[in-house]
Amino acid sequence: MSLYASNVRTVEFLEVGAKEVVRIKHPPGSRSLKHNHGKSYGFTVVLSGEVYEICYDLGGALVEVIYRAGEWFMETPNTIHVVGSVNGAVTLHFYSPPITGTMTTYDKDE
Protein backbone atom coordinates (compact mmCIF):
# COMPACT_ATOMS: atom_id res chain seq x y z
CA MET A 1 0.00 0.00 0.00
CA SER A 2 1.76 3.15 -1.18
CA LEU A 3 0.15 5.33 1.51
CA TYR A 4 2.48 3.81 4.09
CA ALA A 5 5.36 3.37 1.64
CA SER A 6 7.92 0.82 2.74
CA ASN A 7 7.97 1.79 6.40
CA VAL A 8 4.94 -0.32 7.38
CA ARG A 9 5.66 -4.02 7.37
CA THR A 10 2.14 -5.44 7.52
CA VAL A 11 -1.08 -4.08 6.06
CA GLU A 12 -3.97 -6.55 5.88
CA PHE A 13 -7.32 -5.78 4.23
CA LEU A 14 -10.64 -7.59 4.68
CA GLU A 15 -13.63 -6.27 2.74
CA VAL A 16 -17.07 -7.33 3.97
CA GLY A 17 -19.90 -5.89 1.89
CA ALA A 18 -19.85 -2.10 2.25
CA LYS A 19 -17.26 -2.21 5.05
CA GLU A 20 -13.50 -2.67 5.19
CA VAL A 21 -11.26 -3.76 8.06
CA VAL A 22 -7.54 -2.97 7.95
CA ARG A 23 -4.88 -4.17 10.41
CA ILE A 24 -1.64 -2.19 10.33
CA LYS A 25 1.64 -2.99 12.09
CA HIS A 26 3.59 0.25 12.54
CA PRO A 27 7.32 -0.33 13.06
CA PRO A 28 9.20 2.14 15.27
CA GLY A 29 9.65 5.47 13.50
CA SER A 30 7.05 4.81 10.81
CA ARG A 31 4.44 7.28 9.58
CA SER A 32 1.88 7.51 6.82
CA LEU A 33 1.84 10.09 4.09
CA LYS A 34 -0.55 13.00 4.63
CA HIS A 35 -3.90 11.67 3.35
CA ASN A 36 -7.67 11.83 3.47
CA HIS A 37 -10.21 9.01 3.46
CA GLY A 38 -12.17 9.77 0.31
CA LYS A 39 -15.89 9.40 1.06
CA SER A 40 -15.33 6.98 3.93
CA TYR A 41 -15.99 7.25 7.64
CA GLY A 42 -13.50 5.41 9.83
CA PHE A 43 -12.89 4.20 13.35
CA THR A 44 -9.36 3.24 14.47
CA VAL A 45 -8.47 1.28 17.63
CA VAL A 46 -4.92 1.07 18.95
CA LEU A 47 -4.35 -2.59 19.81
CA SER A 48 -0.80 -2.24 21.14
CA GLY A 49 1.82 0.47 21.53
CA GLU A 50 0.93 4.06 20.77
CA VAL A 51 0.37 6.15 17.65
CA TYR A 52 0.29 9.85 17.00
CA GLU A 53 -2.16 11.57 14.69
CA ILE A 54 -1.45 14.97 13.16
CA CYS A 55 -4.68 16.51 11.77
CA TYR A 56 -4.68 19.35 9.24
CA ASP A 57 -7.44 21.73 8.23
CA LEU A 58 -7.78 23.54 4.92
CA GLY A 59 -5.97 26.54 6.39
CA GLY A 60 -2.95 24.40 7.21
CA ALA A 61 -3.37 24.48 11.00
CA LEU A 62 -2.63 21.25 12.77
CA VAL A 63 -3.32 19.40 15.99
CA GLU A 64 -1.29 16.45 17.27
CA VAL A 65 -2.81 13.80 19.54
CA ILE A 66 -1.26 10.63 20.99
CA TYR A 67 -3.35 7.47 21.35
CA ARG A 68 -2.31 4.48 23.48
CA ALA A 69 -3.41 0.84 23.48
CA GLY A 70 -7.16 0.63 24.07
CA GLU A 71 -7.84 4.15 22.84
CA TRP A 72 -9.54 5.02 19.56
CA PHE A 73 -10.16 7.86 17.11
CA MET A 74 -12.48 8.54 14.20
CA GLU A 75 -11.99 9.75 10.64
CA THR A 76 -14.55 11.51 8.44
CA PRO A 77 -14.43 12.37 4.73
CA ASN A 78 -13.07 15.79 5.81
CA THR A 79 -10.17 14.35 7.83
CA ILE A 80 -6.69 15.08 6.47
CA HIS A 81 -4.01 13.56 8.68
CA VAL A 82 -0.74 11.70 9.21
CA VAL A 83 -0.59 8.67 11.51
CA GLY A 84 2.69 7.34 12.86
CA SER A 85 4.40 5.60 15.75
CA VAL A 86 7.61 6.43 17.57
CA ASN A 87 8.09 3.05 19.28
CA GLY A 88 5.88 0.73 17.17
CA ALA A 89 2.18 -0.10 17.34
CA VAL A 90 -0.60 -2.23 15.90
CA THR A 91 -3.90 -0.58 14.89
CA LEU A 92 -7.21 -1.92 13.63
CA HIS A 93 -9.22 0.29 11.24
CA PHE A 94 -12.89 0.00 10.26
CA TYR A 95 -14.15 1.93 7.19
CA SER A 96 -17.47 2.35 5.41
CA PRO A 97 -17.63 2.55 2.50
CA PRO A 98 -14.29 0.79 1.82
CA ILE A 99 -11.39 3.23 1.40
CA THR A 100 -9.36 1.14 -1.02
CA GLY A 101 -8.75 3.23 -4.12
CA THR A 102 -10.60 6.32 -2.86
CA MET A 103 -7.96 7.99 -0.68
CA THR A 104 -5.92 11.01 -1.71
CA THR A 105 -2.34 11.54 -0.54
CA TYR A 106 -0.74 14.96 -0.36
CA ASP A 107 2.84 16.14 -0.80
CA LYS A 108 4.60 17.27 2.36
CA ASP A 109 4.22 20.93 1.40
CA GLU A 110 0.55 20.83 0.36
Buried (B, 14 or more C-beta within 10 A) or exposed (E): EEBBEEBBEEBEBEEEEEEBBBBBBBEEEBBBBBBBBBEBBBEBBBBEBBBBBBBBEEEEEEEEEEBEBEEEBEBEEEBBBBBBBBEBBBBBBBBBBBBBEBBEEEEEEE
